[in-house]
Amino acid sequence: MKDDDVIQWRFGDEDTLIADINVTADRIIVYDDVLDGRFRDRLKLDNQTGSLTITNITTEHTGEYKLQINIEIKIFILFVFDEVKSVSVKEGDSVSLNSNLTEMKNNDVIQWRFGIKNTLIAEINKRSDRITVYDDVLDGRFRDRLKLDNQTGSLTITNTRAEHDGDYKLMFTDLMMYSEGRFSSKSFRVSVYDSVHCCGPTEAVIRLVLSALVGVATVIIVVYEIRSRRAERDQAHIHT
C-alpha cells in the first residue's frame, strides 16, 4: 500500500461498508456490527496489503464483496456451502440439478452460475415474473440446452457435452435478503463421461467389483473342470 491509499470493503447489493483503511490518517476500521452483526469478530484487515480475511464463515456470508482502492474497484462473489453434491451424467443425456424447493414464493429470486468465474447462466425473479436463461454466454456452450422449472427453480441441462463438466452454483434468496446481499447457496459438481471410456465413479466401482466376481467364478469353474477330469482319469486308471 502507498502513503495516500484509501481502501474500502463493501458487502451486498446496498454496498454496506464493512471495513476500511486510510493510510494517510493511519486508520484501520472494521464495521463488524453492521448487518445484524453477522461479521462480528470475523473480519481481519492486512495493514500492508489491504486484503480482507473472514474467519469462521457461515452460509450467511455468501454474497458480493466490493473492494475499492482509491478509484479502482474489484468485485468478489463468495459462495459458502454446507456440502458439494457430485452428479455424473453420460454424454448426450440430460441432468437435473434440484433446488430441493417444493415451490418458490412471490418474492423469491434464484440464480444459477457456472465455473470458476461464476458466470450467470439462468435466473428466476418471481416478483417480476421473469425467467431468463443466458445460453449465449461462454461461447454459447449452453445454447438451447437450459431448462428452468418455474415452480421449484431446478435446472436441467439437456444434450450434455464434455464442456458442461464443472461446478454449478445455486443462489437462492428473497428480495429483502437480496437487497442486503444475503443468499442461501448450494453447489453441484457435474461430471460428464462418454460411454466408450468410462462412467461415473460409483458405476466404475460397481463394474470393477462385478469384473472381479466374474473372474473368481471363472477360476472356480476352471479348477472344478480340471479336478473333475483328473478324477475321471484316475478312476479309469484304477479300473484298468
C-alpha positions as CSV (number, residue, x, y, z in Angstrom):
1,M,0.0,0.0,0.0
2,K,1.1,3.6,-0.8
3,D,1.1,6.5,1.6
4,D,-2.1,8.1,0.1
5,D,-4.1,4.9,-0.4
6,V,-7.7,4.6,0.8
7,I,-9.2,1.1,0.8
8,Q,-12.8,0.2,1.4
9,W,-14.5,-3.2,1.6
10,R,-18.3,-3.3,1.0
11,F,-20.8,-6.1,1.1
12,G,-24.1,-6.8,-0.6
13,D,-26.4,-5.1,-3.1
14,E,-26.6,-2.0,-0.9
15,D,-22.8,-1.7,-0.7
16,T,-22.7,-1.8,3.1
17,L,-19.3,-0.6,4.4
18,I,-17.7,-3.4,6.5
19,A,-14.0,-2.3,6.6
20,D,-11.7,0.4,5.5
21,I,-8.1,1.6,5.7
22,N,-6.8,5.2,5.3
23,V,-3.1,5.1,5.1
24,T,-2.7,8.9,5.4
25,A,-4.8,9.0,8.6
26,D,-3.2,5.8,9.8
27,R,-6.7,4.4,10.4
28,I,-7.9,0.8,10.2
29,I,-11.6,0.2,11.0
30,V,-13.8,-2.9,10.7
31,Y,-17.5,-2.3,11.0
32,D,-18.5,-5.7,12.3
33,D,-21.7,-4.6,14.0
34,V,-23.5,-3.8,10.7
35,L,-26.0,-6.1,9.1
36,D,-27.2,-7.6,12.4
37,G,-23.7,-8.3,13.5
38,R,-23.1,-11.2,11.0
39,F,-19.4,-10.1,10.7
40,R,-18.8,-9.6,14.4
41,D,-15.3,-10.8,15.4
42,R,-14.8,-12.3,12.0
43,L,-13.1,-9.6,10.0
44,K,-9.3,-9.1,9.8
45,L,-7.6,-6.5,7.6
46,D,-3.9,-6.8,6.5
47,N,-2.5,-3.3,7.0
48,Q,0.3,-4.0,4.5
49,T,-1.8,-5.1,1.5
50,G,-5.4,-4.2,2.5
51,S,-6.6,-7.8,2.0
52,L,-9.6,-8.9,3.9
53,T,-10.0,-12.2,5.8
54,I,-13.3,-13.5,7.0
55,T,-13.0,-16.2,9.7
56,N,-15.4,-18.8,10.9
57,I,-17.6,-18.4,7.8
58,T,-21.2,-19.5,7.5
59,T,-23.7,-19.5,4.7
60,E,-24.9,-16.0,5.6
61,H,-21.6,-14.7,4.4
62,T,-22.4,-15.8,0.8
63,G,-22.7,-12.8,-1.4
64,E,-20.9,-10.0,-3.3
65,Y,-17.9,-8.2,-1.8
66,K,-16.7,-5.0,-3.4
67,L,-13.1,-3.7,-2.9
68,Q,-12.4,-0.1,-3.8
69,I,-8.8,1.1,-3.8
70,N,-8.9,4.8,-4.4
71,I,-10.9,4.9,-7.7
72,E,-10.2,1.3,-8.7
73,I,-13.0,-1.3,-8.0
74,K,-12.8,-5.1,-7.8
75,I,-15.7,-7.4,-7.1
76,F,-15.6,-10.8,-5.4
77,I,-18.5,-13.2,-5.2
78,L,-18.2,-15.5,-2.3
79,F,-20.1,-18.8,-2.0
80,V,-20.3,-20.7,1.3
81,F,-21.6,-24.3,1.0
82,D,-22.6,-26.9,3.6
83,E,-21.6,-29.6,1.0
84,V,-20.9,-30.1,-2.7
85,K,-23.1,-32.7,-4.4
86,S,-21.5,-34.8,-7.1
87,V,-23.5,-35.7,-10.1
88,S,-22.4,-37.9,-13.1
89,V,-24.1,-37.9,-16.4
90,K,-23.5,-39.8,-19.7
91,E,-22.6,-37.5,-22.6
92,G,-25.7,-36.7,-24.6
93,D,-28.1,-37.4,-21.7
94,S,-29.8,-34.8,-19.6
95,V,-29.0,-33.9,-16.0
96,S,-31.2,-32.2,-13.5
97,L,-29.8,-30.1,-10.6
98,N,-32.5,-29.9,-7.9
99,S,-33.1,-26.9,-5.7
100,N,-35.0,-29.1,-3.2
101,L,-37.7,-26.4,-3.1
102,T,-41.3,-27.5,-3.3
103,E,-42.5,-24.2,-4.6
104,M,-41.0,-20.7,-4.9
105,K,-42.7,-17.8,-3.2
106,N,-43.8,-14.5,-4.8
107,N,-40.6,-12.5,-3.8
108,D,-38.1,-15.3,-4.4
109,V,-35.0,-14.9,-6.6
110,I,-32.9,-17.8,-7.9
111,Q,-29.7,-17.6,-9.8
112,W,-27.6,-20.4,-11.4
113,R,-23.9,-19.8,-12.0
114,F,-21.2,-21.9,-13.7
115,G,-17.4,-22.3,-13.5
116,I,-14.7,-20.6,-11.6
117,K,-15.8,-17.2,-12.8
118,N,-19.3,-17.8,-11.5
119,T,-20.9,-16.9,-14.9
120,L,-24.6,-16.3,-14.6
121,I,-26.4,-18.8,-16.8
122,A,-30.0,-18.7,-15.6
123,E,-32.3,-16.9,-13.1
124,I,-35.9,-16.6,-11.9
125,N,-37.3,-13.5,-10.4
126,K,-40.8,-14.2,-9.1
127,R,-41.6,-10.6,-8.2
128,S,-41.3,-9.6,-11.8
129,D,-42.4,-13.0,-13.1
130,R,-39.3,-13.3,-15.2
131,I,-37.4,-16.4,-16.2
132,T,-34.2,-15.9,-18.1
133,V,-31.6,-18.3,-19.5
134,Y,-28.3,-16.8,-20.6
135,D,-27.5,-19.5,-23.1
136,D,-25.2,-17.3,-25.3
137,V,-22.6,-16.8,-22.6
138,L,-19.4,-18.8,-22.5
139,D,-19.2,-19.1,-26.3
140,G,-22.7,-20.4,-26.5
141,R,-22.0,-23.8,-24.9
142,F,-25.4,-23.8,-23.2
143,R,-27.4,-22.6,-26.2
144,D,-30.8,-24.4,-26.3
145,R,-29.8,-26.7,-23.5
146,L,-31.0,-25.0,-20.3
147,K,-34.5,-25.5,-18.8
148,L,-35.7,-23.9,-15.6
149,D,-38.6,-25.2,-13.5
150,N,-40.8,-22.2,-12.7
151,Q,-42.2,-23.9,-9.6
152,T,-39.0,-25.1,-7.9
153,G,-36.2,-23.3,-9.7
154,S,-34.4,-26.6,-10.5
155,L,-32.1,-26.5,-13.6
156,T,-32.0,-29.1,-16.3
157,I,-29.1,-29.3,-18.8
158,T,-30.0,-31.3,-22.0
159,N,-27.8,-33.0,-24.5
160,T,-24.7,-32.7,-22.3
161,R,-21.2,-32.5,-23.6
162,A,-17.7,-32.6,-22.0
163,E,-17.7,-28.8,-21.9
164,H,-20.6,-28.9,-19.5
165,D,-18.4,-30.6,-16.9
166,G,-17.7,-28.4,-13.9
167,D,-19.1,-26.6,-10.9
168,Y,-22.7,-25.2,-10.8
169,K,-23.8,-22.9,-8.0
170,L,-27.4,-22.2,-6.9
171,M,-28.0,-18.9,-5.1
172,F,-31.4,-18.5,-3.5
173,T,-32.9,-15.5,-1.7
174,D,-35.9,-13.3,-1.5
175,L,-36.0,-9.6,-2.4
176,M,-35.4,-8.4,1.1
177,M,-32.4,-10.6,1.7
178,Y,-31.2,-9.8,-1.9
179,S,-31.0,-6.1,-1.1
180,E,-28.8,-7.0,1.9
181,G,-26.6,-9.2,-0.2
182,R,-27.7,-12.4,1.7
183,F,-28.1,-15.7,-0.1
184,S,-28.6,-19.3,0.6
185,S,-26.4,-21.4,-1.7
186,K,-25.9,-25.0,-3.0
187,S,-23.1,-26.4,-5.1
188,F,-23.1,-29.2,-7.6
189,R,-20.1,-30.8,-9.3
190,V,-21.2,-32.3,-12.6
191,S,-19.0,-34.9,-14.3
192,V,-19.8,-35.7,-17.9
193,Y,-18.5,-39.1,-19.2
194,D,-18.7,-40.8,-22.5
195,S,-19.8,-44.4,-22.9
196,V,-16.5,-45.5,-24.6
197,H,-14.0,-44.5,-21.9
198,C,-15.7,-44.8,-18.6
199,C,-18.6,-43.8,-16.4
200,G,-19.3,-42.2,-13.1
201,P,-17.2,-43.1,-10.0
202,T,-19.9,-45.2,-8.4
203,E,-20.6,-47.1,-11.6
204,A,-16.9,-47.7,-12.1
205,V,-16.6,-49.3,-8.7
206,I,-19.6,-51.5,-9.4
207,R,-18.2,-52.6,-12.7
208,L,-14.8,-53.3,-11.0
209,V,-16.5,-55.5,-8.4
210,L,-18.5,-57.4,-10.9
211,S,-15.5,-58.0,-13.1
212,A,-13.7,-59.4,-10.0
213,L,-16.6,-61.6,-9.2
214,V,-16.8,-62.9,-12.7
215,G,-13.0,-63.6,-12.6
216,V,-13.3,-65.5,-9.4
217,A,-16.2,-67.5,-10.8
218,T,-14.2,-68.3,-13.9
219,V,-11.3,-69.6,-11.9
220,I,-13.6,-71.7,-9.7
221,I,-15.2,-73.3,-12.8
222,V,-11.8,-74.0,-14.4
223,V,-10.4,-75.6,-11.2
224,Y,-13.5,-77.7,-10.9
225,E,-13.2,-78.8,-14.5
226,I,-9.6,-79.8,-14.1
227,R,-10.3,-81.7,-10.9
228,S,-13.3,-83.5,-12.5
229,R,-11.2,-84.6,-15.4
230,R,-8.4,-85.7,-13.2
231,A,-10.8,-87.7,-11.0
232,E,-12.3,-89.4,-14.1
233,R,-8.8,-90.3,-15.4
234,D,-7.8,-91.7,-12.0
235,Q,-11.0,-93.8,-11.9
236,A,-10.3,-95.1,-15.4
237,H,-6.7,-96.0,-14.4
238,I,-7.9,-97.8,-11.3
239,H,-10.5,-99.7,-13.3
240,T,-7.9,-100.8,-15.8
